[in-house]
Amino acid sequence: MEQTFAYMNNRPPLIDAHNHLGRWLGADGGWVPADLAGGAPGLPWTVPDVGALLELMDGGGIAAIVNLDGRWDAELEANLDRYDRAHPGRFATFCQLDWSLAAQSDDFAAALVASLERSAAAGARGLKVWKTLGLGWRDTRGRLLLPDDERIAPVWEAAADLSLPVLIHTADPPAFFLPFDESNPRWEMLKANPDWSFHGGDYPSFEQLMWSFEALVAAHPRTTFVGAHGVDAEDLPWLTRMLDAYPNLVVDFSYRAEELAADADGARALLLRHADRVLFGTDHFPPEAEAYASWFTLLESTLGLPPHVLDGIYRGNAARVLELELEAAS
């Protein structure tokens, strides 16, 4: 791993609050069958050499990385052993939940809460929820589960009780919900990845998913929700309204650099207005120096954010929201 960072003299050691270091995502980012099971024994780790990763982090001023791939039970233990326990202060692993239980019983929330409690006791630092909540998992009647489904409410309340932030990815870019044809503004991308389209069938609309997300955040003010990828990074006025309205909402803009650059003035205004509500994250795995450098250029040059705002985005906000103690890595 090359260490080719361009340093800003006063850049603090930062926290990458959105990354994947486990062993259930394919090299291309696609989900493997473990997404439907629960473990991933025998699958390769996203990062084959933890020592090389630590060298990259030390050379680039990366204090810590949040690993969202903990899963639950044995797989969580494997991730905690490999990262958090072996290298205290450098990694924070999030757990996940087995949402397939919703198709087995209407009383699935009790089992999910019990799993979340076990994960917290083991050392999970948060809960990661995928876009499959709303676009994949179904209940006993075959209906898609939406994030604000009242049957899931005990899970979000348990997360608050356990002081676990919930990093949740809801929906995808709006174009993924439009007709799958040449009129679609992301036609070339969708043509190359047809499974990214959520148009038709019984999928909810993009607007329905945004309504569900807002209803979820509003209904659980004690729970800290981290909206992955800016939730809707193409509608910064909507996101500004959400951050204005709900103090329990924070966001990361991982994998949405292009959207921020497309509306640099709007992005800068939002980041200045809510400087304490944005987490730095890349969603680039395995981590590479070039990916971090491109974010530095965007935030420091293209958007021209002042040092005090950068300090919060790069490190301070994540340390506060995730309750991370990183003295050993500073």
C-alpha positions as CSV (number, residue, x, y, z in Angstrom):
1,M,0.0,0.0,0.0
2,E,1.6,3.3,-1.1
3,Q,1.7,6.1,1.4
4,T,1.4,9.1,-1.0
5,F,-0.7,11.5,1.1
6,A,-0.5,15.2,0.5
7,Y,-0.5,16.6,4.1
8,M,-2.1,19.7,5.4
9,N,0.2,21.0,8.1
10,N,-2.5,21.2,10.8
11,R,-4.6,18.3,9.7
12,P,-5.5,16.2,12.8
13,P,-5.2,12.4,12.8
14,L,-8.6,11.5,11.3
15,I,-11.3,8.8,11.7
16,D,-12.6,7.0,8.7
17,A,-16.2,6.4,10.0
18,H,-17.4,4.3,7.1
19,N,-15.4,1.4,5.8
20,H,-15.6,-2.4,5.3
21,L,-12.8,-4.6,6.7
22,G,-14.7,-7.8,7.2
23,R,-15.1,-10.9,5.0
24,W,-18.5,-11.0,3.5
25,L,-18.2,-8.4,0.7
26,G,-16.7,-9.4,-2.6
27,A,-13.7,-7.6,-4.0
28,D,-16.1,-5.6,-6.3
29,G,-18.3,-4.6,-3.3
30,G,-21.0,-7.1,-4.2
31,W,-22.7,-9.0,-1.4
32,V,-21.8,-12.7,-1.0
33,P,-24.2,-15.4,0.2
34,A,-23.3,-14.6,3.8
35,D,-25.7,-11.7,3.5
36,L,-28.5,-14.2,3.7
37,A,-26.8,-16.4,6.3
38,G,-25.0,-14.8,9.2
39,G,-21.4,-15.8,9.0
40,A,-18.5,-15.8,6.6
41,P,-16.0,-18.5,7.6
42,G,-13.7,-19.4,4.7
43,L,-14.3,-16.2,2.8
44,P,-11.3,-13.8,2.3
45,W,-11.0,-10.7,4.4
46,T,-11.3,-7.4,2.6
47,V,-8.0,-6.4,4.0
48,P,-5.6,-9.4,3.7
49,D,-2.8,-7.9,5.8
50,V,-3.7,-5.9,8.9
51,G,-0.1,-4.9,9.4
52,A,0.1,-3.2,6.0
53,L,-3.2,-1.4,6.7
54,L,-1.7,-0.1,10.0
55,E,1.3,1.1,8.1
56,L,-1.0,3.0,5.7
57,M,-2.9,4.5,8.6
58,D,0.2,5.6,10.4
59,G,1.7,7.1,7.2
60,G,-1.4,9.0,6.3
61,G,-2.5,10.2,9.7
62,I,-5.5,7.9,10.0
63,A,-6.2,7.5,13.7
64,A,-8.9,4.9,13.4
65,I,-11.2,3.2,11.0
66,V,-14.8,2.2,11.7
67,N,-15.4,-1.4,10.4
68,L,-19.1,-1.9,9.5
69,D,-18.8,-5.6,8.8
70,G,-19.0,-7.2,12.3
71,R,-22.2,-9.1,11.6
72,W,-23.2,-10.9,14.8
73,D,-22.1,-13.7,17.2
74,A,-19.2,-15.8,15.8
75,E,-18.5,-13.4,12.9
76,L,-18.6,-10.4,15.2
77,E,-16.1,-12.1,17.5
78,A,-13.8,-12.8,14.6
79,N,-13.8,-9.2,13.5
80,L,-13.3,-7.9,17.1
81,D,-10.4,-10.3,17.6
82,R,-8.7,-9.3,14.3
83,Y,-9.1,-5.6,14.7
84,D,-10.5,-4.0,17.9
85,R,-8.9,-6.4,20.4
86,A,-5.6,-6.8,18.6
87,H,-5.1,-3.1,18.0
88,P,-6.9,-1.1,20.7
89,G,-7.9,2.4,19.7
90,R,-7.3,1.9,15.9
91,F,-10.6,0.2,14.9
92,A,-14.3,0.3,16.0
93,T,-16.4,-2.6,14.7
94,F,-20.1,-2.2,14.2
95,C,-22.5,-5.2,14.4
96,Q,-25.4,-6.0,12.1
97,L,-28.7,-7.9,12.6
98,D,-30.2,-10.9,10.9
99,W,-33.2,-9.3,9.3
100,S,-34.2,-12.6,7.7
101,L,-35.9,-13.4,11.0
102,A,-38.7,-11.1,10.0
103,A,-39.9,-13.7,7.5
104,Q,-40.0,-16.4,10.1
105,S,-42.1,-14.7,12.9
106,D,-44.1,-11.6,13.4
107,D,-42.4,-11.3,16.8
108,F,-38.9,-11.0,15.3
109,A,-38.0,-7.8,17.1
110,A,-37.4,-9.7,20.4
111,A,-34.7,-11.9,18.8
112,L,-33.1,-8.9,17.1
113,V,-32.9,-7.0,20.4
114,A,-31.4,-10.0,22.1
115,S,-28.8,-10.2,19.3
116,L,-28.0,-6.5,19.6
117,E,-27.5,-6.9,23.4
118,R,-25.1,-9.7,22.8
119,S,-23.2,-7.7,20.3
120,A,-22.9,-4.7,22.6
121,A,-21.7,-6.9,25.4
122,A,-19.1,-8.4,23.1
123,G,-17.8,-4.9,22.2
124,A,-19.6,-3.7,19.1
125,R,-19.5,0.1,18.9
126,G,-22.6,0.6,16.8
127,L,-25.2,-0.9,14.5
128,K,-25.0,-1.0,10.7
129,V,-28.2,-1.2,8.8
130,W,-28.1,-1.8,5.0
131,K,-30.4,-0.5,2.3
132,T,-32.0,-4.0,2.2
133,L,-34.2,-2.7,5.0
134,G,-36.7,-1.2,2.7
135,L,-35.5,-2.9,-0.5
136,G,-34.9,-6.5,0.4
137,W,-36.0,-8.0,3.7
138,R,-39.7,-9.2,3.9
139,D,-42.0,-10.2,6.7
140,T,-44.1,-13.4,7.1
141,R,-46.6,-12.1,4.5
142,G,-43.9,-11.3,1.9
143,R,-44.2,-7.6,2.3
144,L,-41.0,-5.4,2.3
145,L,-40.0,-4.1,5.7
146,L,-39.6,-0.3,5.7
147,P,-37.3,1.4,8.2
148,D,-40.2,3.0,10.2
149,D,-42.2,-0.3,10.5
150,E,-43.5,-0.1,14.1
151,R,-42.6,-3.7,14.7
152,I,-38.9,-2.7,14.5
153,A,-39.3,0.1,17.1
154,P,-37.9,-2.0,20.0
155,V,-34.6,-2.4,18.1
156,W,-34.1,1.3,17.7
157,E,-35.0,1.9,21.4
158,A,-32.6,-0.8,22.4
159,A,-29.8,0.9,20.4
160,A,-30.5,4.0,22.4
161,D,-30.4,2.1,25.7
162,L,-27.1,0.5,24.7
163,S,-25.6,3.8,23.5
164,L,-25.1,2.3,20.1
165,P,-25.3,4.8,17.1
166,V,-27.2,3.4,14.1
167,L,-25.4,3.9,10.8
168,I,-28.2,3.3,8.3
169,H,-28.2,3.3,4.5
170,T,-31.6,4.1,3.1
171,A,-32.5,3.9,-0.6
172,D,-29.9,4.8,-3.3
173,P,-29.5,7.7,-5.8
174,P,-33.0,8.8,-7.0
175,A,-32.2,7.8,-10.6
176,F,-32.1,4.2,-9.5
177,F,-35.8,4.4,-8.9
178,L,-36.6,5.9,-12.3
179,P,-37.5,3.9,-15.5
180,F,-34.7,1.6,-16.6
181,D,-34.1,3.2,-20.0
182,E,-32.0,5.7,-21.9
183,S,-34.0,8.6,-20.4
184,N,-32.5,7.8,-17.0
185,P,-29.7,10.2,-16.0
186,R,-27.6,7.3,-14.7
187,W,-28.4,5.1,-17.7
188,E,-24.8,4.0,-18.4
189,M,-24.2,3.1,-14.8
190,L,-27.4,1.1,-14.5
191,K,-26.9,-0.6,-17.9
192,A,-23.6,-1.9,-16.5
193,N,-25.2,-2.8,-13.2
194,P,-28.9,-3.7,-13.9
195,D,-29.3,-5.1,-10.4
196,W,-28.9,-1.5,-9.1
197,S,-32.3,-0.5,-10.5
198,F,-35.3,-0.4,-8.1
199,H,-37.9,0.7,-10.5
200,G,-41.1,-1.3,-10.8
201,G,-42.2,-4.5,-9.1
202,D,-43.2,-3.8,-5.5
203,Y,-40.3,-1.6,-4.6
204,P,-41.2,1.5,-2.8
205,S,-40.5,4.8,-4.6
206,F,-37.5,6.9,-3.6
207,E,-39.9,9.4,-2.0
208,Q,-41.6,6.7,0.1
209,L,-38.2,5.6,1.4
210,M,-37.3,9.2,2.3
211,W,-40.6,9.6,4.1
212,S,-39.9,6.3,6.0
213,F,-36.4,7.5,6.9
214,E,-37.7,10.8,8.3
215,A,-40.5,9.0,10.2
216,L,-37.9,6.7,11.8
217,V,-35.6,9.5,12.9
218,A,-38.6,11.5,14.2
219,A,-40.1,8.6,16.2
220,H,-36.9,7.8,18.1
221,P,-35.3,11.0,19.3
222,R,-33.1,9.1,21.9
223,T,-31.4,7.1,19.1
224,T,-28.5,8.6,17.2
225,F,-28.9,7.9,13.5
226,V,-26.0,8.3,11.1
227,G,-27.4,8.7,7.6
228,A,-25.0,6.9,5.3
229,H,-23.9,8.6,2.1
230,G,-25.7,11.8,3.1
231,V,-29.0,10.0,2.8
232,D,-29.9,12.0,-0.3
233,A,-26.8,13.9,-1.2
234,E,-28.4,15.2,-4.4
235,D,-30.9,17.2,-2.4
236,L,-28.9,19.3,0.0
237,P,-31.8,21.6,0.9
238,W,-33.8,18.6,2.0
239,L,-30.8,17.3,4.0
240,T,-30.3,20.7,5.6
241,R,-34.0,20.7,6.7
242,M,-33.5,17.2,8.2
243,L,-30.5,18.3,10.2
244,D,-32.3,21.4,11.3
245,A,-35.3,19.4,12.5
246,Y,-33.7,16.4,14.1
247,P,-30.8,16.8,16.5
248,N,-30.4,13.0,16.7
249,L,-29.4,12.8,13.0
250,V,-25.8,13.0,11.8
251,V,-24.5,12.0,8.3
252,D,-21.5,10.8,6.5
253,F,-20.9,11.6,2.8
254,S,-18.9,8.4,2.0
255,Y,-19.0,7.6,-1.7
256,R,-20.8,10.9,-2.5
257,A,-17.8,13.1,-3.4
258,E,-19.1,13.6,-6.9
259,E,-22.5,14.9,-5.6
260,L,-20.8,17.3,-3.2
261,A,-18.5,18.6,-5.9
262,A,-21.5,19.1,-8.3
263,D,-23.0,21.6,-5.9
264,A,-19.9,23.0,-4.1
265,D,-21.7,26.1,-2.9
266,G,-24.6,24.2,-1.4
267,A,-22.2,21.6,0.1
268,R,-20.1,24.2,1.7
269,A,-23.1,26.0,3.1
270,L,-24.4,22.8,4.6
271,L,-21.1,21.7,6.1
272,L,-20.6,25.2,7.7
273,R,-24.2,25.2,9.0
274,H,-23.9,21.8,10.6
275,A,-20.2,21.5,11.1
276,D,-20.7,19.3,14.2
277,R,-23.1,16.8,12.5
278,V,-21.0,15.4,9.7
279,L,-18.6,12.4,9.9
280,F,-15.7,11.8,7.5
281,G,-15.9,8.4,5.8
282,T,-14.7,6.9,2.5
283,D,-16.5,3.6,1.9
284,H,-13.4,2.8,-0.1
285,F,-12.2,-0.7,0.6
286,P,-9.6,-1.9,0.9
287,P,-8.4,1.5,2.1
288,E,-6.0,3.3,-0.2
289,A,-4.0,6.5,0.1
290,E,-5.3,7.9,-3.1
291,A,-8.9,7.7,-1.9
292,Y,-8.1,9.7,1.2
293,A,-6.1,12.2,-0.8
294,S,-9.1,12.8,-3.2
295,W,-11.3,13.6,-0.2
296,F,-8.7,16.0,1.3
297,T,-8.6,17.8,-2.1
298,L,-12.4,18.1,-2.1
299,L,-12.9,19.3,1.5
300,E,-9.8,21.5,1.7
301,S,-9.5,22.9,-1.8
302,T,-12.7,22.6,-3.7
303,L,-15.0,23.4,-0.8
304,G,-12.4,25.4,1.1
305,L,-13.6,24.5,4.5
306,P,-11.9,26.3,7.4
307,P,-9.6,24.4,9.9
308,H,-12.1,24.4,12.8
309,V,-14.8,22.7,10.5
310,L,-12.3,20.3,9.1
311,D,-11.2,19.3,12.6
312,G,-14.7,18.3,13.5
313,I,-15.5,16.5,10.2
314,Y,-12.1,14.6,10.1
315,R,-12.1,13.5,13.8
316,G,-14.0,15.3,16.5
317,N,-17.5,14.6,15.5
318,A,-16.9,10.8,15.1
319,A,-15.0,10.7,18.4
320,R,-18.0,12.3,20.1
321,V,-20.8,10.4,18.3
322,L,-19.1,7.0,18.5
323,E,-17.6,7.6,21.9
324,L,-14.1,6.7,20.7
325,E,-11.0,7.0,22.8
326,L,-8.1,7.4,20.4
327,E,-5.2,8.6,22.6
328,A,-3.1,5.6,21.7
329,A,-3.4,6.4,18.0
330,S,-2.8,10.2,18.2
